[in-house]
Amino acid sequence: MAYVVTDACTKDFICVAECATFAIHPTADEPKAGEVSQVYINPDECIDCGNCATICPSGAIFAADDLPADKAHFAAINAEYIN
C-alpha cells in the first residue's frame, strides 16, 4: 500500500523533504516542477512510512486504502506520472 497525493496538493514541496525514499516527484529543482499542479508519489518506491501525510498542511495525501471514493482515481494518476 503506497501513499497517494490528491488534487488538494498545494505543491509546497514540504512532503518531498520528508520522504525517506525520495519517492515524491517532481522535486522543486526538477524541470517538471513548474509544469504540474501537484506532486506525485511513486508507488514502487513508497515504503508506507506516512511521513508525507503527517506533514502535509493541505491534507492532500492518503494511504491508498484510505482514499475517499471521489479521490480513488488519484492512485492511477500518481502511478501514471511516474511512468
C-alpha positions in Angstrom: 0.0 0.0 0.0 1.6 3.3 -1.1 0.5 6.8 -0.3 -1.2 8.9 -2.9 -1.3 12.7 -3.5 -4.7 14.1 -4.5 -5.8 17.4 -6.1 -5.8 19.2 -2.7 -2.0 19.4 -3.1 -0.6 23.0 -2.9 2.8 21.9 -4.3 4.7 23.4 -1.4 7.3 20.6 -1.5 7.2 20.0 2.2 6.3 16.4 1.7 9.2 16.0 -0.7 11.7 17.0 2.0 10.1 14.5 4.5 10.1 11.5 2.1 12.5 8.8 3.4 13.0 7.2 0.0 12.7 10.2 -2.4 9.5 8.7 -3.9 7.8 12.1 -4.4 8.3 14.0 -7.6 8.8 16.4 -9.0 11.2 18.0 -6.5 11.4 21.8 -6.5 14.5 21.7 -8.6 13.3 19.3 -11.3 12.4 20.8 -14.7 8.8 19.5 -14.5 8.1 21.3 -11.2 6.8 24.3 -13.0 4.7 22.3 -15.4 2.5 20.4 -12.9 -0.1 21.5 -10.4 0.8 18.9 -7.7 3.5 16.4 -6.7 3.1 12.7 -7.2 4.2 9.6 -5.2 5.9 6.7 -6.9 4.0 3.6 -5.6 7.0 1.4 -6.3 9.4 3.5 -4.1 7.0 4.4 -1.3 7.7 2.5 1.9 4.4 3.5 3.5 6.1 5.4 6.3 3.4 8.1 6.3 5.8 11.0 6.9 4.4 12.8 3.9 0.8 12.5 5.1 1.5 13.7 8.6 3.4 16.8 7.4 1.0 17.8 4.6 -0.7 21.0 5.6 -3.5 20.7 3.0 -4.4 17.1 3.8 -3.8 16.0 0.2 -2.1 12.7 1.0 -3.8 9.5 1.8 -2.8 5.8 2.2 -4.1 4.1 -0.9 -6.5 2.0 1.1 -7.9 5.2 2.8 -8.5 7.2 -0.3 -12.0 8.7 -0.3 -14.2 7.3 -3.1 -14.2 10.5 -5.1 -10.3 10.6 -4.9 -9.6 6.9 -5.8 -8.6 7.8 -9.3 -5.6 9.7 -8.0 -3.8 6.4 -7.3 -3.6 5.8 -11.1 -2.8 9.4 -11.7 0.2 9.2 -9.3 1.5 6.0 -10.9 1.0 7.3 -14.4 3.0 10.5 -13.7 5.9 8.4 -12.6 5.8 6.0 -15.5 
